[in-house]
Amino acid sequence: MKALIQRVTQANVDVDGRSVGRINAGILLFLGVEHKDTQDSAFRLCQRVLNYRIFADGAGRMNLSLIDAGGSLLAVPQFTLAADTRKGQRPSFSAAAPPEQGRHLFDAFVNRAEQALGELRLATGQFGADMAVSLVNDGPVTFLLEA
C-alpha cells in the first residue's frame, strides 16, 4: 500500500464538475492499494499518515502531526500509485489490487481515519471515478509512505 501525502493549505476533488471533497489546511492523500495489502496494512499506514510529523511547530520545525496541528485529511483513491514503472515506456499494473479489494481497503483506511479525526476533518474522493483534484501545496511538502 502506498500513500503519497502532500501538506496543503487547501485541496478539492470534483467528479463530473461537482465537488465531492474539500479541505482547508491539512493533508491531501493519494492512496494506492496492491494485491498483497491487507486490512492490517491499511490500519498501519493510516496510523503513520495521521502521526507523520510534517507540520511546523512554534520554532518552524516539522515536529507536529496532522492530529497535533488540528488539520484535515482529503483521501483520494489512486490506482496508478500501484504501478511498476521500473522498466519500459508503459506502466505495469500487475501488482495493483483488484477493484473489490482496493475499495475494501480504501474504505478501511478511511474508516480508521474518521475514528481518529472525526467526520468534520475528513473528506474523500470517489472510488473508481474520474476525478479532478486541485490543491495548494504548502512548502511544497510531499512524501511517499509505504506499508
Buried (B, 14 or more C-beta within 10 A) or exposed (E): BBBBBBBBBBBBBBBEEEEBBBBEBBBBBBBBBBEEBEEEBBBBBBBBBBEBBBBBEEEEEBBBBBBEBEBBBBBBBBBEBBBEEEEEEEBEEEBBBEEEBBBBBBBBBBEBBBEBBEEEBBBBBBBEBEBEBEBBEBEEBEBEBEB
